[in-house]
Structure formats: structure tokens, C-alpha cells
Amino acid sequence: MTAFREIEDQDVEAVVELWSACGLTRPWNDPYKDISFARAGHESTILVAERGGRIIASVMAGHDGHRGMLYYVAVDPALRREGLGKAAVRAAEDWLGERGVWKINLLVRSENDAVRGFYEALGYEVSPVFCMARKIAP
Ligand SMILES: CC(C)(COP(=O)(O)OP(=O)(O)OC[C@H]1O[C@@H](n2cnc3c(N)ncnc32)[C@H](O)[C@@H]1OP(=O)(O)O)[C@@H](O)C(=O)NCCC(=O)NCCS
């Protein structure tokens, strides 16, 4: 399975480009800030895979002392359906598992129903909960 490693400074531009190519960036989320924030503490990280010196896949993983979360699961559009997405999720699960996390909650934008099959193939199930959110900073 493809190896994943923690993001390094020189990967940041390529990771932002990957997220953009994968349609994961949003005007209200500064990806550079998201990367810095995820790298700032011990409870979160961004794992990347590279091939031929190019970043081809990523996943952001973190936990809040209770549950694990995944964000920015991204695979180069030209390299889909060859197991990279699964490898990214498994790498994040291993990273979280090593830190004592035994359950992962996953938020998928409702307009991204296409990836439901992907997560289901990896053993994730839709939970009978709904997500509530409030912005506490401008
Ligand atoms: C979702 C994404 C990460 C999948 O990456 P991938 O490398 O193509 O996925 P894999 O090849 O590892 O597929 C793993 C399994 O999921 C299945 N799968 C992958 N994409 C699927 C899809 N869109 N619909 C249904 N099943 C899918 C595969 O068939 C495979 O099943 P198998 O193990 O039984 O063969 C990739 O399509 C992507 O980057 N999408 C854009 C970003 C995105 O939406 N990320 C998720 C944010 S929540």
C-alpha cells in the first residue's frame, strides 16, 4: 500500500494545489491557515503521499480527546480508483489508533453524495445524527 508521511514545509503549496484540484477548498476556509492549524499541535496532522516527487494524495486527521476526525481526503484526479484514497484513510486511521482513538466521525458535505460509496467501501456507515455548527469567530 502507498506510504503516507507527515506534511513538511516544502509540501504546503502542492497540498493546497491538490485540494483545489479536488474541489475541497472553499472561500471561507483559508487552506494555508488550515494547514498551519493542523500542524500546530500534537492532536492533528496532515499525511501526504508522493510519487515521482509530486504530492498525489492527502488526508488531515485529528482528535479532540474523544473521537477522531478526517478532513481533506484528496487524491489527484488523474490517479483515482487505484486505492490511494483507501490508503490515505487507512494511514489516518493508523495515526489516530496509535493515539488511542477507537472511533472516527466523518462529516461529508451533503452535496458530495458521490463519495458516500467510497466511505462505505471502507466500512463507514451513515449515523443517525445530524450535525449542528456555529461560527464563534468572524
Ligand atoms: C473520494 C476520493 C478520495 C476517493 O479516492 P480514490 O483513490 O479514487 O479511492 P480508492 O481507489 O481508494 O477507492 C476505495 C474504494 O472506494 C470505492 N470508490 C472510490 N470512489 C468511489 C465513488 N465515487 N463512488 C463509489 N465508490 C467509490 C472504490 O471502488 C474502492 O472500492 P474497493 O476497495 O471495494 O475496490 C477521491 O475521489 C477524491 O479525491 N475525491 C475528491 C475529494 C473528496 O470529495 N474527498 C472527500 C471529502 S469528504
The ligand as an SDF file (V2000), in Angstrom:
LIG
                    3D

 48 50  0  0  0  0  0  0  0  0999 V2000
  -13.0560   10.2770   -2.6430 C   0  0  0  0  0  0  0  0  0  0  0  0
  -11.6450   10.0050   -3.1610 C   0  0  0  0  0  0  0  0  0  0  0  0
  -10.6420   10.3890   -2.0700 C   0  0  0  0  0  0  0  0  0  0  0  0
  -11.5030    8.5140   -3.4990 C   0  0  0  0  0  0  0  0  0  0  0  0
  -10.1590    8.2680   -3.8580 O   0  0  0  0  0  0  0  0  0  0  0  0
   -9.7550    7.0040   -4.7660 P   0  0  0  0  0  0  0  0  0  0  0  0
   -8.2720    6.8960   -4.7140 O   0  0  0  0  0  0  0  0  0  0  0  0
  -10.3740    7.1160   -6.1120 O   0  0  0  0  0  0  0  0  0  0  0  0
  -10.4570    5.7930   -3.9800 O   0  0  0  0  0  0  0  0  0  0  0  0
   -9.9260    4.2780   -3.9120 P   0  0  0  0  0  0  0  0  0  0  0  0
   -9.3930    3.8940   -5.2420 O   0  0  0  0  0  0  0  0  0  0  0  0
   -9.0160    4.1250   -2.7620 O   0  0  0  0  0  0  0  0  0  0  0  0
  -11.2830    3.5300   -3.6490 O   0  0  0  0  0  0  0  0  0  0  0  0
  -11.5160    2.7600   -2.4790 C   0  0  0  0  0  0  0  0  0  0  0  0
  -12.8370    2.0940   -2.6060 C   0  0  0  0  0  0  0  0  0  0  0  0
  -13.8900    3.0630   -2.7510 O   0  0  0  0  0  0  0  0  0  0  0  0
  -14.6070    2.8770   -3.9650 C   0  0  0  0  0  0  0  0  0  0  0  0
  -14.8750    4.1890   -4.5230 N   0  0  0  0  0  0  0  0  0  0  0  0
  -13.9810    5.1550   -4.8040 C   0  0  0  0  0  0  0  0  0  0  0  0
  -14.5990    6.2780   -5.2490 N   0  0  0  0  0  0  0  0  0  0  0  0
  -15.9360    5.9660   -5.2590 C   0  0  0  0  0  0  0  0  0  0  0  0
  -17.0960    6.7070   -5.6170 C   0  0  0  0  0  0  0  0  0  0  0  0
  -17.0100    7.9830   -6.0550 N   0  0  0  0  0  0  0  0  0  0  0  0
  -18.2890    6.1060   -5.5120 N   0  0  0  0  0  0  0  0  0  0  0  0
  -18.3880    4.8340   -5.0690 C   0  0  0  0  0  0  0  0  0  0  0  0
  -17.3180    4.0790   -4.6840 N   0  0  0  0  0  0  0  0  0  0  0  0
  -16.1150    4.6450   -4.7930 C   0  0  0  0  0  0  0  0  0  0  0  0
  -13.6630    2.0920   -4.8590 C   0  0  0  0  0  0  0  0  0  0  0  0
  -14.3780    1.3330   -5.7890 O   0  0  0  0  0  0  0  0  0  0  0  0
  -12.9260    1.2320   -3.8670 C   0  0  0  0  0  0  0  0  0  0  0  0
  -13.6880    0.0800   -3.5200 O   0  0  0  0  0  0  0  0  0  0  0  0
  -12.9970   -1.3490   -3.3590 P   0  0  0  0  0  0  0  0  0  0  0  0
  -11.9350   -1.2100   -2.2860 O   0  0  0  0  0  0  0  0  0  0  0  0
  -14.1170   -2.2230   -2.9790 O   0  0  0  0  0  0  0  0  0  0  0  0
  -12.3960   -1.6090   -4.7050 O   0  0  0  0  0  0  0  0  0  0  0  0
  -11.3510   10.8080   -4.4750 C   0  0  0  0  0  0  0  0  0  0  0  0
  -12.3880   10.5330   -5.3920 O   0  0  0  0  0  0  0  0  0  0  0  0
  -11.2710   12.3000   -4.2810 C   0  0  0  0  0  0  0  0  0  0  0  0
  -10.1900   12.8430   -4.0140 O   0  0  0  0  0  0  0  0  0  0  0  0
  -12.4190   12.9990   -4.4210 N   0  0  0  0  0  0  0  0  0  0  0  0
  -12.4620   14.4520   -4.3290 C   0  0  0  0  0  0  0  0  0  0  0  0
  -12.2440   14.9360   -2.9260 C   0  0  0  0  0  0  0  0  0  0  0  0
  -13.3390   14.4730   -1.9940 C   0  0  0  0  0  0  0  0  0  0  0  0
  -14.5250   14.5930   -2.2830 O   0  0  0  0  0  0  0  0  0  0  0  0
  -12.9160   13.9530   -0.8230 N   0  0  0  0  0  0  0  0  0  0  0  0
  -13.7890   13.5170    0.2050 C   0  0  0  0  0  0  0  0  0  0  0  0
  -14.1390   14.6620    1.0570 C   0  0  0  0  0  0  0  0  0  0  0  0
  -15.2500   14.1920    2.3630 S   0  0  0  0  0  0  0  0  0  0  0  0
  1  2  1  0
  2  3  1  0
  2  4  1  0
  2 36  1  0
  4  5  1  0
  5  6  1  0
  6  7  2  0
  6  8  1  0
  6  9  1  0
  9 10  1  0
 10 11  2  0
 10 12  1  0
 10 13  1  0
 13 14  1  0
 14 15  1  0
 15 16  1  0
 15 30  1  0
 16 17  1  0
 17 18  1  0
 17 28  1  0
 18 19  1  0
 18 27  1  0
 19 20  2  0
 20 21  1  0
 21 22  1  0
 21 27  2  0
 22 23  1  0
 22 24  2  0
 24 25  1  0
 25 26  2  0
 26 27  1  0
 28 29  1  0
 28 30  1  0
 30 31  1  0
 31 32  1  0
 32 33  2  0
 32 34  1  0
 32 35  1  0
 36 37  1  0
 36 38  1  0
 38 39  2  0
 38 40  1  0
 40 41  1  0
 41 42  1  0
 42 43  1  0
 43 44  2  0
 43 45  1  0
 45 46  1  0
 46 47  1  0
 47 48  1  0
M  END
$$$$
